[in-house]
Amino acid sequence: MKKIISLLLVVVFFASCNEYQKALKNDDVSVKFEVGTKLYEAGKYTKAIRIFEQIAPAYRGKPQAEKLFYMFAQSYYKTKQYYLAGYQFESFVSGYPKSEKVQEAAYLGSKSYSMLSPVYSLDQTDTFKAIDKLQVFIDTYPNSEYLGEANKTVKLLTEKIEQKVYENAKGYNTILDYKSAIVALDNFITDYPGTPFKEDALFYKFDSAYQLGINSVPSKMEERLNVAKTAYSSLIKFDAETKYKEKANEMLARIEQDLQKFTK
C-alpha cells in the first residue's frame, strides 16, 4: 500500500511539473492564469511568480486582474521579496481602491517596508520609510483590524531609531570626548523625552559631566563638578531607584569630596 501511495505521489509531482513547464511555454494567457492560480493556492509561490510575471501586462484592465495582482503581491510577500511586495501591494491599493482586500493590501504593503528595516547600527533610511508608510496606513484606516499591529510595528521601529541616536551619543562617552557626549546626550533626551533609553542617557550624561569635572584644571573644576551634581539630580529625579544608583552615589561622593577644596 505504501508503495502505491508513493508511486501516486511521484506521478502527481511530475504531472504538476509538466503542467507548469507547459504553461510557461503556452501563449494562452488564460491557461497561464489557471496554472498560476493553482500554484499560488498550493503555496508554490516562486513558480506562481514566474507565471504572473508573464501575464501581468496582458491582464491589466480585465475582470480577473484584481485577483491576479493580489496573488502576485502576496507571492512576493510570502517569498520575502519585500521591496517587490511593497510595490505590488501599493499598486493594488491604487488600482483597486474599492476591493474588499484593499485594507489588507495597504497594511501588508506598509509592513513589507518594515521588514526591510535593518539592525539599529546600520543606515536607517528604510526604517524611516517604513514608519512613514505605516503612519499613512494608520491615518487612512483608523478603524482597521490591523491598526493594533501597525501601531506596535511603528513603536518598535521608532525605538530602533532612538537606539541608534542614543548609541551614537553614548559613543562620545566611550571615546572619552566628554564635552561632545554631554551635548549629544542632552539633545537626545530633549528630542526623545519618552524613550526607553532615557535612564541610560541620563546616567551617561552624568558620567560624562563627572569625568570632565574630576579631570579638569583647577580653574574650571568647581563649575564642572556642580554641573555634574545637577546631572546626578536629573538621574535621581527620573528614577530614585535607578539601576545605576550605587555607582552614581559613589560618583557623587567623589564630587562632594572634591568640591570641599573650594569651600576653604
N, C-alpha and C positions, 0 to 999 in steps of 0.2 A: 504493500500500500504506500509506504514511504517513497519507494522508487517511482511509483506512478505520479505521486504528488510533485516530486522533484522534477520529473520529466515535464509535467504540465507547466510548472513554473518557468522552466527553461524555454518552452515553446512560447509562452506568453511574453517572456522577456525579449526574445528575438523578434516576435511579431511586432512588439511595441517599437523596438529599434528600427525595424524595417519600415514601419508606418511613419516614423519620424524622418528617416532619411528620404523617403519618397515625398513627404510633404515639403521638405527643404527644396527639392528639385521641381516640385509641381508649380505650374504657373497660375493655377486656380486659387485665388486668394481665399475663397470660401472654404476650400479644403484645408488650407493653412490655418484659418481661423478655428476650424473644428478641432484640428490636431493640437494646436496651441492651447486651446481651452482644456482639452483632455490632460495635457502635460501639466498645465497650471493646477488643475484640480487634483492631480496625482502628486503634487508637491515637487515636480521636476522643473524647478524654476529656471535653471540655466538653459535648458533646452527650449523652454517656453519663450524665453527672451529672444533666442535666435529666430524663432518663428515670428514673434511680434515685431521685431526689428524689420523683417522683410515686408510685412503687410501694413504697418502703421501709416505710411503715406497714403496708401490706397483707401484706407477706411475713414479718413477724416471727412466728417460731414454725413457719414452713413449712420443708420439706426443702431448698428452694433458697435459703433465707435466708443460710446460711453463705457460699455463693458470691457472692450479691448484695452482702452487706455488705463482703466482701473487695474486690470490684471497686469498690465505692463509695469505700472508703478509699483504694485505690490511685489512683483517678481524681483525687481531691483532691490526693494527693501528687504525681502526675505533672503537675498543673497549678499546682503550687507554692502551693496554698492550705493552708498548713501548720497553721494553727490548726484548721481543719476536719478535716484529715488526722489530726492527733494525736488529736482527739476520736473520730473514727470508728475508728481503729486500737485505741484503748483500749477502746471499746465492743465491738469484735470480740473482743479478748482476754478481756474479762469474760464475753461471751455464749457464746464457743466455746472454752473452755479446753482441750478435747481435740482441737482442729483440728490438722491437720498444718501449717497455716500460722501457728500461734499464736506461735512464736518470731520468725518474720519480721515478723509484725504488731506484736509487742511492741517489736522493735528499731526498725522504721520509725516507730512511734508516738513513741518517745523521740527518735529522730533528727529527727522533724518539729519538735519543740520546739527542738532545737539549731539548726535552720535559721532560727528566728525571732530568734536571738541577734544583737544589733546590734553595730556597731563599739564598741571599748572605751570611747570617750569618752562614749557615751550611757548612759542608765539600764540597769543590768544585771539587772533583775528576771527577764526571760525567760532570761537565761544561767543564773542560779541555779536556775530551774525546770527547765531542760534538764539540768543536772548532776544534780539530784535524780532526774529521770525515768530518765536513763541509769544511774545508780547502782542504782536499783531493778531495772532490766533485768539488770545485771551480777550482782547478788546472787541474782536469781531463776533466771537461766540461766548458771551459771558455766562450763558446758561448751559454750556455744553457738558456732556457726560465726561468729557476728557479734561475739564477745567482743573480738577484736583491734581491730575498727573502733570499737566502743563505748569501749574504753579510750583509744584515740587521740583520739576526739572529746572525752572528758572532760578529757584533758590539755590540748587546745587551748582549751577553754572556761575551764578553771582559769587558764591563762596569761593569758587575756583579762581575767579578774577581777583577777589580780595586776598586770597592766599598768595598769589603771585606778587601783588603790590606789597603785601606785608613782608614776604621773604626778601624782596628787593631792598626794602627799607632796613630790615634787620641785617642785611648783608653788610651795610656800612659799619655796624657794630662789630661784626665778625672780623672785618679787615682793620679794625681799630681807628676808623675815621669817625670819631665820636660826634664831632660837630655836625657832620652831614647826617649821621644817624638820628640825632635829636630832631633835626628839621624834617627828615623824611618820615620818621615815625609819628611826629606831631601832625604832619599833613595827612598821613594815613588815618589816624584817629579822628581827625576832623572830617575827612571825606567819607569815612565808613563808620559812623557812630554806633551802628547796631551789629557790627561784625563779630563773629565768634572768635576772632583773633585779637580782640581789644585788650584782654588781660595780658597777653604776651607782649603786645605792642607797648602797653604802659610800663611793663617791667623793663623791657629793653631800652625804652626811653630813659627810665630811671637809672639803669645800669650805665648807659652812655653818659648821662649827666654826672653820675658818681665817678666814673673813671676819669672823665675830663676834670672834675673838681679835685680829686685827691692827687692828680698828677700835674696840677697847674703850678705855674710860677707863683711865688708869694703874693705878688700884686693883684692877681686875678683869682686866687684860691677862695677867699671868703665869699665873693659874689657867686662863684660857680658852685660852691658847696651849698649855698642857700637855694640855688636853682635845683640842685639835686634833691634837697629836702622837699621842695614843692612837688617834684616829680614823684617822690615817695608818697606824699599825701594823696596825690591823684590816684595812685595804685590802690592804696588802702581804702580810699573813698569808694572806688569802684567795687572792691570786694575785700572786706575786712579779714576774711579768711582765705585770701588768695593762696594758690599753690606755691607762690614764691615768698610767702610770709617769713619763713625762718631766715632765708638768705637775705631778704630785704631788710629785716630787722638788724641783722649783723652789719649790713652796709650802713644803715642809719646810725648805729652806734659808732662806727668809724667816723662818719661825718660829724657827729656831735663832738667826738673827741678832738678832731682837727679844728673845729670851729672855736674851741676853748682857747686856742692860741691867740685868737683875735679879741678876746674879752678882757685880757690883762692890761 
